[in-house]
Amino acid sequence: MASPRFVHLRLHSEFSITDGVVRIDDAVAAAVKDDMGALALTDLSNLFGLVRFYTAARSAGVKPIAGADVWVSNPQDPDQPYRLLLLVQNHSGYLNLCQLLSKASLENQSRGRAEVKLEWFAEPASKAEDKAAKKTLAHGLIALSAGRWGDVGVALLAGQEEQAKAAATRWGKLFPNAFFIEVQRGGHPQDEKHLQMACHLASELDLPVVATHPVQFMEKSDFTAHEARVCIAEGELLGNPRRQKKFNDEQYFLSQEEMEKRFADLPVALANSVEIAKRCNLSLTLGQPRLPDFPTPPGITLDEYLLALSEVGLARHMERNFP
């Protein structure tokens, strides 16, 4: 098998629920057919499909890369959160990503979105395997700037270059040697403008650039089916001429050759996708029961502790719903 020239690092499957129709087996088969060697699953704010993806990819001889496309809260405009793409490098990174997603779901829901807060990435990793190492929740993860959807991209396209520079610098410190400026040519009118500005910023700050493609469906002909799913999720009508269209028919599973044509002038961005894939090495043990470690306070049994927690939870539920 020849060495891959590009690896898909951004893919929303049907487990993204609101904006993906890719079936995991189809994506893995496409990676095998194209000799891609590795493939990432980065569903929107969840890891629901990870076990199925991990099993299917390993069985087919494809290296599975775990990750998630996460919402990041925007304090200046809560209705317009940013995005960040997180990829798992190792088991510590997997635990940290699980913790971030769980924390977002439990503590920071907004309009149905489970949002991660920027400051969480600097918090100590409570599930760290090496407590003495004092690792943060960013440890073991690679972060991609999310192109036009991230705070860096939004600032660039708004002409706020200093704000974009500050955001990129901040992410670079949170993810030392593990933060990449993400660029795309995925059919959006602003892709090229963003790419030029992002590459200039990356050069100025000495940050690496990586090319991704926003895969939402497998074939170009699947676009209508994908739009129907989006409309169902948003309560919209497919035929509504005023409907805001967030996607286009270019967001299908491109081959390595197609990506090489799109980024012929920026081969380093393609090469970096392969380098990232090499750095992501998650190994999971499946098929064996693993009971969670559930410590209790001193002087109280597990049954007593669970009963007390249940009573607290019930009281909070009654207070919220029956004031």
N, C-alpha and C positions, 0 to 999 in steps of 0.2 A: 504494500500500500504506500503510495506517495505521500510525502508530508503535506498536510493541508496548507492552503494559502490564506484561508479565511475560515472563521468559526462563528456561527450565529450565537450571539450572547444576549439577544433580546427576543423573547418569544412568549406570546400569550396564548395559552391553550384554552380549551373549553372550560378549564377550571378557573379561568379569570372571570367567568360567570357573565360579566356585563359587556366585554368587548373582545372575546376570542372564540374562534370556532375550530381551532386546530386540535385534531385528535393526536394524542401522544404517540401512538403506534405509527401513525402516518408521518409525523415529524422525524421519528427515529429512522424509519425506512428511507426517507428522503436524505438524511445525513449519511446513511450507509451507501446509498446509490451514488452520492456525490463524493465519496471518499473524504468526508469532512473530519472524521476521526473523533470529534467531540461535539457536544451540543449543550446549550444552556436552556433551562426552563425557568422563566422569570415571570410568573403570573402576578397579577395585580393584587398586591397586599396580602398574599397568602402562599402557603406551601402545600395546599391540598393535594396536588398531583404528584408530589415528590416521590413517594414510594413506588407508585406505578411507573413513573418516568425512570427512576433509578434502576428498577428491575428490568424494564424493557430495553434501556440503553445498554446496560451491562450484558444482557443476553445477546444483543446484536453486535457486540464488540465496539460500541461507541462510548466514549468517556462522558459520563453525566456530570453536568455542572449545575449545582443547585443555586437558586437565587430568587430574588423577588423585586418587582417594580413597586417601590413604596411611595406613599404620599408623605410629604414633609410640610408641616404646618407653616403657614405664612402669617405671622402676627400683624403685619401691616394690612393684609387683605384676607381675612379668614375664608372668604368664599372662593379664593383662588390659590389653593395650596400648590406647592412645587412638587416635583418628582425627583427621585434618586434611584438609580439601579444598583442593587447590592448583590454581589456574587460571593459565594462561600469558598474560602481557600482550604479550610481544614475543619476538624470537628469542633474546635473552639468557636470558629466563625459560625458554624451551623447552630450551636447553642445560643450564640449572641443574636443571630437573626431570629430564631424562635422567640427569644425573650423580647426583642424589639417589636415583633408583630403582635405578640400576646399583650404587651403593655399598651400598644396602640389601640387594640380592640377593647381592652378593659377600661382604659383611662382617658382616651382621647378620640372619641367618636365625634364626627362633625358631618351632618347631612348624609349619613350612611357610609362615610369614609372613615376608615381606621387610620389616623394620621400619626406619624412619628414626629417627635419634637427634636429640633436640632441639638439641644443641650443633652439629650439622652445619650448621644454617641460618646460623650466624655465621661459618662457615669461608670462606676466600677461594674465589672461583669460579675453578677452574683452567682452565675453558674460556671464561673471559670474553673477549669480543671486544675490549675495551679494558682491557689489563692495568694501565695506569697509574691507572685509575679505582678500583682496589681494591674491587671489588664482592664481595658475599658470595653464598652460594648461595640466599639469599632474594630477591635482586634479580630484578626482572622477573616476579615471581609475586604473585598475590593469594591470601591465605589466608582461608578460612572456618572457623569454630570447630568445625564438624562436629556441632552440636546436642548431643543427648544422649550422643553417642559421644566427644566431645572432652574434654580434661582440664577445660575450663571447665564444660561441662555436667555431667560426672560429679561435680565438686565441688559444684555448685549443688544437684543432686538429693540429695546426701549431707548437705546442710545446712552445708557447709564454705564459707561465703561469703568469708572472707578468703583461703582457698586459691584459690577461683575468681577473685577479684579479682587476686591475684598472677599467676595464669596468664594472664589476659587482658591484663594490663599487660605481661607478658613478650612475648607474641605481638605486641602493638602496637609494641613497640620493635624487634623483629626484622623486622616488616613495616610500616614507617612509612607511614601513609595507605593501607595496603593490607591491613588486617585487619578482618574483619567478624564480628560475632556472628550466628551462623546459627540461625534458628528454623524450626520446622515444625509443620504440622497434618496429619500423615500417617497418622492412625489409631491411633497408639500411646497407651495410657492416660496416660503421663506427658508427652505433648507439651505440653499446656496448662500444666501446672505449670512445666515448663522454660521455656516461652515467657514467662510472667509474670516469672519470676525473671531470665531472661536480658535482657529488656527493661529491667528495673530496673537491672541491672548495667551495661548499655550506656549508659544515661542517666547513671549515676553517673560512669563513666569517659570519657564523651563519645566513645563508639565507635559506628559505624554498625551498623544491624541489617539483615539481608537474609533474605528468605523463600525457602526451597527446598522441593522435594518429592522424596522419595527414590524415583525411578523405577527399578523393577526389571523391569517387563513393560509391554506396551502397552495391553492391555485388562483390565478387571476379571476377565473370564472366563479370563484366562491364569494366574490365581493358582495353580491346581492343578498346571499344567505347571511353573511356577516352583518350587513346593514339591518336586516330584519331582526337579528338577535339584539343589536344595539337598541333598536326602536322598542322592542319588547321590554328591555331592561329600563328604558327611560320613559316608558308610557307614551311614546310618540307614534305617529302614523308614518309609514314608509313613504307614502305619496305626498306628504306635506311639503310644499315647495319652500316654506319658510323654516323648515327644520335645519338646525345647525349641523353641518356634516363635518365630523371630526376625523374621518378616515377617507382613504382613497384606494383605488383598485391596484395600486402599486405595492401594497403591503402584504405580499404573498412571499412564500419561501423561495428566495433567490438562490441560485447556485453560486458556487465559488467563481465560476467564469463570469456570471452576470455582475457579481460584486467587483471583480477585477476591472471590468469595463467601466463601471460607474466611478471607480476610484483609481483610474489609471494614472492620474496626476498626484495621487497621495498613497503610494503603496505602503508607507510606514504605518498608516492607520489600519490597513488590513493585517499587516504583520503583527501588530500589537494585539489584535484579537486572538491570534494563535498563542502569543506569549502569555496572555491572561489565562487562556485555557490550560496551558502548561502549569500555571501556578495554582490552579484550583484542583485540589486532590482530597475530596471527601470520601471517606469509607464508612458505610453504614452496616450494622449487623441486623439483619432482618430474619424474621421467623422464629425468634427466641423471645419468650416472655421476659419483660424487664419492668419490675415493679418500681414505682417512683420512690425516691428517698423523701419521706415525709416526717421530719423531726417535730417533736412536741416539746413544749416548755417543761422545765423541771417540775416534778411533783404532780403530774397529771397524765392520765392514760390517753391513748390515742382515741378511744371512744368518747371520752369526756371532752377532749379537745375538739373533735369534729362536731359534737353536739353544740358546743359553745359557738363555734364558727357558724353553724347553721342558724342558730338563734339570732346572731348578729346580722347575717344576711337577710333573714326574714324580716327583721325589724327595719332594715334599710329599704327593702322592697315595699313594705307597708307604708313607710314614710313618704317614699317617692310617688307611689301610685294611689294612696288613699290618705291624703293629708287631712 
